Amino acid sequence: MNINELGWNSFFEKHFGDSKRGDFIPARIACQHKGRYDIHCSHGSMTAEISGKLQHESVFMAEYPAVGDWVVVTARPHEGKAIIHKILPRKSCFSRKAILAGGRKGIGGETEEQILAANIDTAFLVSGLDRDFSIRRIERYVAIAWDSGANPVVILNKADVCRNLEEPIEEVETVAMGVPVHAVSAIEKTGLDALQQYLARGSTVVFLGSSGVGKSTIINGLLGDDLLKVGGLRVHDQRGRHTTTQREMIILPSGGIVIDTPGIREIQLWSDDEGLSRTFADVEEIADQCRFRNCRHQGEPGCAVEQALEDGTLDRDRFDSYGRLQKELKYLSIRKDQKARLVETAKWKKITKSMRQRYKMRGEK
């Protein structure tokens, strides 16, 4: 298998550097199961487990391999198995905030980063043009996509049930400025040809969206075969059934690579404010015109935001959405600081314990 067709390029070659010795070879994570991974490498497709050292050094979810990651492995081709020793730096990654029931390996706190897909070039943000359509959700997805390092593209599926396509497309364009928007019908297989421009050989696209928006059906249309399971509509509300249960990398006949993901009921930010600023550039441009730099837009004199809201230049719902995401990022920043302090405390406790054991052994001698 030619690894260049799996997305290997000079970025990963550079970081593979020191691993060019012994039996180490690069491989890409295609699917993640409990305790094991499916990988693609120069030997073909194999099953892999992480090494004891990597297991010991990995504290948080984000430090474990994710679908799309490039990893360093030793392979046993005759057995179809491999051991993962190292994760190469990620060129891009699509993350979200995950809430855990408890700490991991003695580290307290409940907020962690979850990698949905790594080393992606384009993020297809899929929304249905039925009851699933939510401009606020699309807004949030675009902010997260910009922060991931990938290029967002909005896919409006189920065009066959929409009477006036121009209306939702224009609505999306007002909140996703500069982001391509494509209306398709996966059922009728219309509009899919326009997506091929993002699926050149070796390019990686991740599909993201809530349950039932038709991600798997779109991928089946691109594959030209019903490879992925899809669900019908529920009778009581005509919404799609969720069928994808795990993240999975699929190679298309064109050579493009897609990563299918389970439906996401709620996606929360895991980023700084770069993606937010890019998504809400219009809001921040107006805010920059306020008389005071620390204007809270709550009755201060010379507030350009309040003036824009009053004369209709700025949509109230869009501004409220911007405020909610700002608060979310502020809360996340506080949680990250708490986590960093806990990690540092745990590290020094471990060092202190090791030193005490060493002194104790010397004393016994």
C-alpha positions as CSV (number, residue, x, y, z in Angstrom):
1,M,0.0,0.0,0.0
2,N,1.4,3.4,-1.0
3,I,1.3,5.5,2.1
4,N,1.2,8.8,0.1
5,E,-2.3,7.7,-1.0
6,L,-3.2,7.6,2.7
7,G,-2.3,11.3,3.2
8,W,1.4,10.9,4.0
9,N,3.4,14.1,3.1
10,S,6.5,16.1,4.0
11,F,5.0,17.3,7.3
12,F,4.8,13.7,8.7
13,E,8.0,12.7,7.0
14,K,9.8,15.4,8.9
15,H,8.4,14.3,12.2
16,F,9.0,10.7,11.5
17,G,12.8,11.5,11.4
18,D,14.3,9.9,14.5
19,S,12.0,6.8,14.0
20,K,13.8,5.8,10.8
21,R,15.6,2.9,12.5
22,G,15.1,-0.7,13.2
23,D,11.7,-2.0,12.2
24,F,9.7,1.2,12.7
25,I,7.3,2.1,9.9
26,P,4.5,4.8,9.7
27,A,0.9,3.7,9.8
28,R,-2.5,5.5,9.8
29,I,-5.3,4.8,12.3
30,A,-8.4,3.8,10.3
31,C,-10.7,2.7,13.1
32,Q,-10.7,2.5,16.9
33,H,-12.1,-0.3,19.0
34,K,-11.9,-1.1,22.7
35,G,-8.2,-1.8,23.3
36,R,-7.2,-2.1,19.7
37,Y,-7.0,-0.2,16.4
38,D,-7.3,-0.9,12.7
39,I,-4.4,0.6,10.8
40,H,-3.2,1.0,7.2
41,C,0.5,0.9,6.4
42,S,2.9,-0.3,3.6
43,H,2.0,-3.9,4.5
44,G,-1.7,-3.3,4.0
45,S,-4.4,-3.3,6.7
46,M,-3.6,-4.7,10.1
47,T,-4.8,-4.8,13.7
48,A,-2.7,-2.9,16.3
49,E,-2.4,-2.4,20.0
50,I,-0.5,0.4,21.8
51,S,2.8,-0.4,23.5
52,G,3.1,-0.6,27.3
53,K,5.3,2.5,27.3
54,L,2.7,4.5,25.4
55,Q,0.0,3.2,27.6
56,H,1.9,4.3,30.7
57,E,2.8,7.8,29.3
58,S,-0.8,8.6,28.1
59,V,-2.8,10.3,30.8
60,F,-5.6,12.0,28.9
61,M,-7.9,10.8,26.0
62,A,-6.2,13.2,23.6
63,E,-2.8,11.4,24.2
64,Y,-4.2,8.2,22.8
65,P,-4.3,7.5,19.0
66,A,-7.4,8.8,17.2
67,V,-8.8,8.0,13.8
68,G,-6.7,9.8,11.2
69,D,-3.6,9.8,13.3
70,W,-0.2,8.9,11.9
71,V,1.6,6.6,14.3
72,V,5.0,4.8,14.5
73,V,4.6,1.0,14.6
74,T,6.4,-2.3,14.5
75,A,4.6,-4.7,12.3
76,R,4.3,-8.5,12.1
77,P,2.9,-8.8,8.5
78,H,2.6,-12.6,8.7
79,E,0.2,-12.3,11.7
80,G,-1.5,-9.1,10.4
81,K,-0.7,-7.4,13.7
82,A,1.3,-4.4,14.9
83,I,2.4,-2.5,18.0
84,I,1.9,1.3,18.2
85,H,4.9,3.0,19.8
86,K,4.3,6.7,19.1
87,I,1.8,9.2,17.7
88,L,3.3,11.7,15.2
89,P,2.4,15.4,15.7
90,R,-1.1,16.2,14.4
91,K,-1.3,18.6,11.4
92,S,-4.9,19.4,12.4
93,C,-7.5,17.8,14.7
94,F,-11.1,18.2,15.3
95,S,-11.7,18.3,19.0
96,R,-14.6,18.8,21.4
97,K,-15.0,19.1,25.1
98,A,-15.8,15.8,26.8
99,I,-17.3,15.4,30.3
100,L,-16.0,12.4,32.3
101,A,-17.6,10.8,35.3
102,G,-14.3,11.0,37.2
103,G,-10.5,11.5,36.9
104,R,-8.1,9.5,34.9
105,K,-5.0,7.8,36.4
106,G,-5.4,9.8,39.6
107,I,-5.8,13.2,37.9
108,G,-9.0,14.8,39.1
109,G,-11.5,16.9,37.2
110,E,-14.1,16.0,34.6
111,T,-13.3,18.1,31.5
112,E,-11.1,16.6,28.8
113,E,-10.4,17.1,25.2
114,Q,-11.8,14.4,22.9
115,I,-10.2,14.0,19.4
116,L,-13.0,13.3,16.9
117,A,-10.6,13.0,13.9
118,A,-7.0,14.0,13.2
119,N,-5.0,15.2,10.2
120,I,-8.0,16.3,8.2
121,D,-7.9,18.7,5.3
122,T,-11.6,19.5,5.1
123,A,-14.5,19.3,7.5
124,F,-17.9,18.6,5.9
125,L,-20.5,20.1,8.4
126,V,-23.7,18.3,7.5
127,S,-27.1,19.6,8.3
128,G,-30.5,18.4,7.2
129,L,-32.9,20.7,5.4
130,D,-35.8,19.2,7.4
131,R,-36.6,19.6,11.1
132,D,-32.9,19.1,11.9
133,F,-31.9,22.5,10.4
134,S,-30.4,24.8,13.0
135,I,-28.5,27.9,12.1
136,R,-27.1,28.2,15.6
137,R,-25.7,24.6,15.5
138,I,-24.1,25.4,12.1
139,E,-22.6,28.5,13.6
140,R,-21.0,26.5,16.4
141,Y,-19.7,23.8,14.0
142,V,-18.0,26.4,11.8
143,A,-16.3,27.9,14.8
144,I,-14.9,24.5,15.9
145,A,-13.9,23.6,12.4
146,W,-11.9,26.8,11.9
147,D,-10.1,26.2,15.1
148,S,-9.2,22.6,14.1
149,G,-6.9,23.7,11.3
150,A,-9.2,22.2,8.6
151,N,-11.3,24.1,6.1
152,P,-15.0,24.0,6.8
153,V,-17.6,23.2,4.1
154,V,-21.3,23.3,5.0
155,I,-23.4,20.5,3.4
156,L,-27.1,21.0,3.4
157,N,-28.6,17.6,2.8
158,K,-32.2,16.6,2.0
159,A,-32.6,19.2,-0.7
160,D,-35.5,17.1,-2.0
161,V,-37.7,18.1,0.9
162,C,-36.9,21.8,0.7
163,R,-39.2,24.0,-1.4
164,N,-37.0,27.1,-1.5
165,L,-33.3,26.2,-1.4
166,E,-32.1,29.8,-1.8
167,E,-33.5,30.8,1.6
168,P,-31.5,28.4,3.9
169,I,-28.4,28.8,1.7
170,E,-28.5,32.6,2.1
171,E,-29.1,32.2,5.9
172,V,-26.1,29.9,6.3
173,E,-23.9,32.3,4.2
174,T,-24.7,35.1,6.6
175,V,-23.3,33.2,9.6
176,A,-20.5,31.2,7.8
177,M,-18.9,34.0,5.8
178,G,-16.4,32.7,3.2
179,V,-17.4,29.1,3.8
180,P,-18.5,27.1,0.8
181,V,-22.2,25.9,1.1
182,H,-23.5,23.0,-1.0
183,A,-27.1,21.7,-1.1
184,V,-27.4,18.0,-1.9
185,S,-29.9,15.2,-1.8
186,A,-28.2,12.0,-0.8
187,I,-31.4,10.0,-1.4
188,E,-31.8,11.3,-5.0
189,K,-27.9,11.4,-5.4
190,T,-28.0,15.0,-6.6
191,G,-25.4,17.7,-5.9
192,L,-22.8,15.1,-4.9
193,D,-20.5,15.8,-7.9
194,A,-19.8,19.2,-6.4
195,L,-18.2,17.5,-3.4
196,Q,-15.5,15.7,-5.5
197,Q,-13.3,18.8,-5.6
198,Y,-12.5,18.3,-1.9
199,L,-11.7,14.6,-2.4
200,A,-8.5,14.5,-4.4
201,R,-6.3,11.5,-4.0
202,G,-4.7,11.5,-0.5
203,S,-7.0,14.3,0.8
204,T,-8.9,13.7,4.0
205,V,-12.4,14.9,4.8
206,V,-14.3,14.3,8.0
207,F,-18.1,14.2,8.1
208,L,-19.7,15.8,11.2
209,G,-23.3,16.4,12.1
210,S,-26.1,15.3,14.3
211,S,-27.8,11.9,14.1
212,G,-30.0,11.3,11.0
213,V,-28.7,14.2,8.8
214,G,-27.6,11.6,6.2
215,K,-23.8,11.5,6.6
216,S,-23.5,7.8,5.8
217,T,-26.0,8.1,2.9
218,I,-23.8,10.8,1.4
219,I,-20.7,8.7,1.8
220,N,-22.5,5.7,0.1
221,G,-23.3,8.0,-2.8
222,L,-19.7,9.0,-3.1
223,L,-18.7,5.3,-2.9
224,G,-21.2,4.3,-5.5
225,D,-22.2,1.5,-3.2
226,D,-24.2,1.0,0.0
227,L,-21.2,0.1,2.1
228,L,-22.3,1.9,5.2
229,K,-25.5,1.0,7.1
230,V,-28.1,3.7,7.0
231,G,-31.4,3.9,8.9
232,G,-34.9,4.8,7.6
233,L,-37.0,7.6,9.0
234,R,-38.8,7.2,12.3
235,V,-42.5,7.2,11.7
236,H,-43.6,9.5,14.5
237,D,-41.4,12.5,13.6
238,Q,-39.8,11.6,10.2
239,R,-36.3,12.0,11.6
240,G,-33.4,9.8,10.5
241,R,-32.3,6.9,12.7
242,H,-28.7,7.0,13.9
243,T,-26.7,4.1,12.5
244,T,-22.9,5.0,12.6
245,T,-21.5,3.8,15.9
246,Q,-17.8,4.5,15.6
247,R,-15.4,6.8,13.8
248,E,-14.1,5.1,10.7
249,M,-11.7,6.0,7.8
250,I,-12.8,5.0,4.3
251,I,-10.9,5.3,1.1
252,L,-13.1,6.3,-1.9
253,P,-12.6,5.0,-5.5
254,S,-11.3,8.5,-6.4
255,G,-8.5,8.1,-3.9
256,G,-10.0,10.6,-1.4
257,I,-10.3,9.6,2.2
258,V,-13.4,10.2,4.3
259,I,-13.9,9.8,8.0
260,D,-17.4,9.0,9.1
261,T,-18.4,9.9,12.7
262,P,-21.4,9.0,14.9
263,G,-24.1,11.6,15.2
264,I,-23.2,14.3,17.8
265,R,-26.2,15.5,19.9
266,E,-24.2,18.3,21.4
267,I,-20.7,19.6,20.5
268,Q,-18.9,21.9,22.9
269,L,-15.9,24.0,22.1
270,W,-12.3,22.9,23.0
271,S,-10.2,25.8,21.7
272,D,-9.0,29.3,22.2
273,D,-10.9,32.2,20.7
274,E,-9.4,32.1,17.2
275,G,-12.1,30.0,15.6
276,L,-14.7,32.1,17.4
277,S,-13.2,35.3,16.1
278,R,-13.1,34.0,12.5
279,T,-16.7,32.8,12.7
280,F,-18.0,36.0,14.2
281,A,-15.7,38.5,12.4
282,D,-18.7,40.7,11.6
283,V,-19.7,41.0,15.3
284,E,-16.1,41.7,16.4
285,E,-15.7,44.3,13.7
286,I,-18.7,46.2,15.0
287,A,-17.4,45.8,18.6
288,D,-14.1,47.3,17.7
289,Q,-16.0,50.6,16.9
290,C,-17.2,50.9,20.5
291,R,-15.9,54.0,22.3
292,F,-14.4,51.9,25.1
293,R,-12.2,48.9,24.5
294,N,-13.6,47.0,27.5
295,C,-17.2,47.8,26.5
296,R,-19.6,45.1,27.8
297,H,-22.4,46.3,25.4
298,Q,-24.7,46.8,28.3
299,G,-25.6,50.5,28.3
300,E,-22.1,52.0,28.0
301,P,-22.0,55.3,26.1
302,G,-20.8,55.1,22.5
303,C,-21.6,51.3,22.2
304,A,-21.5,50.4,18.5
305,V,-22.9,47.0,19.2
306,E,-26.1,48.3,20.9
307,Q,-26.5,50.8,18.0
308,A,-26.2,48.0,15.4
309,L,-28.7,45.9,17.3
310,E,-31.1,48.8,17.5
311,D,-30.9,49.7,13.8
312,G,-30.9,46.0,12.6
313,T,-27.4,46.0,11.3
314,L,-26.6,43.1,13.7
315,D,-29.0,40.3,14.3
316,R,-29.9,39.8,18.0
317,D,-29.9,36.0,17.9
318,R,-26.4,36.0,16.3
319,F,-25.1,38.4,18.9
320,D,-26.6,36.3,21.7
321,S,-25.0,33.2,20.2
322,Y,-21.6,34.9,20.1
323,G,-22.1,35.8,23.8
324,R,-22.9,32.2,24.8
325,L,-19.9,30.8,23.0
326,Q,-17.6,33.5,24.6
327,K,-18.9,32.4,28.1
328,E,-18.3,28.8,27.2
329,L,-14.7,29.5,26.2
330,K,-14.1,31.5,29.4
331,Y,-15.4,28.6,31.5
332,L,-13.3,26.1,29.5
333,S,-10.2,28.3,30.1
334,I,-10.8,28.1,33.8
335,R,-11.2,24.3,33.7
336,K,-8.0,24.0,31.6
337,D,-6.1,26.0,34.2
338,Q,-7.5,23.8,37.0
339,K,-6.5,20.7,35.1
340,A,-3.0,22.0,34.5
341,R,-2.5,22.6,38.2
342,L,-3.8,19.1,39.1
343,V,-1.4,17.5,36.5
344,E,1.5,19.5,37.9
345,T,0.7,18.5,41.5
346,A,0.3,14.8,40.5
347,K,3.6,14.9,38.7
348,W,5.5,16.3,41.7
349,K,3.8,13.8,44.0
350,K,5.0,11.0,41.7
351,I,8.6,12.4,41.7
352,T,8.6,12.9,45.5
353,K,7.3,9.3,46.0
354,S,10.0,8.0,43.7
355,M,12.7,9.9,45.6
356,R,11.5,8.6,49.0
357,Q,11.6,5.1,47.7
358,R,15.1,5.6,46.4
359,Y,16.4,7.0,49.8
360,K,14.6,4.2,51.6
361,M,16.4,1.6,49.4
362,R,19.8,3.3,50.1
363,G,19.1,3.3,53.8
364,E,18.3,-0.4,53.7
365,K,21.6,-1.1,52.0
